[in-house]
Amino acid sequence: MKKINSNLLIKILLLQILIVLITFTNAHAYIGLGPLLPMLGTIIAYIFIGIISIFGIIIYPLRIVIKKIKNKKKQNEDIHNKKLKDD
C-alpha cells in the first residue's frame, strides 16, 4: 500500500468543505422554540439584574445621606432639649 501524504488529505478535505459551503445557499431549516426560550429567559434575567444594579447604585447612597441627615437632626434636637432643661 502506498503512503499518502497527510497534508494532501487535509487540503482535499478543506477544499471539499469549501465547495460544499459555497454551493449550498439556503438551508431551509427550522430550529423551533427550543433555543429561543432559554435565550428569552437569559435576556429577561440580564435586564432584571441591570435594573437592580442601577437601583442599588442610586438608592444605597441616598439611604446613607438620608440616615445622616436624620441623625444630625436628632442630635440637634437633643442638644436643643438639653439646653432647655438646663435653663
Rosetta blueprint (number, residue, H / E / L):
1 M L
2 K L
3 K L
4 I L
5 N L
6 S H
7 N H
8 L H
9 L H
10 I H
11 K H
12 I H
13 L H
14 L H
15 L H
16 Q H
17 I H
18 L H
19 I H
20 V H
21 L H
22 I H
23 T H
24 F L
25 T L
26 N L
27 A L
28 H L
29 A L
30 Y L
31 I L
32 G L
33 L L
34 G L
35 P L
36 L H
37 L H
38 P H
39 M H
40 L H
41 G H
42 T H
43 I H
44 I H
45 A H
46 Y H
47 I H
48 F H
49 I H
50 G H
51 I H
52 I H
53 S H
54 I H
55 F H
56 G H
57 I H
58 I H
59 I H
60 Y H
61 P H
62 L H
63 R H
64 I H
65 V H
66 I H
67 K H
68 K H
69 I H
70 K H
71 N H
72 K H
73 K H
74 K H
75 Q H
76 N H
77 E H
78 D H
79 I H
80 H H
81 N H
82 K H
83 K H
84 L H
85 K H
86 D H
87 D L
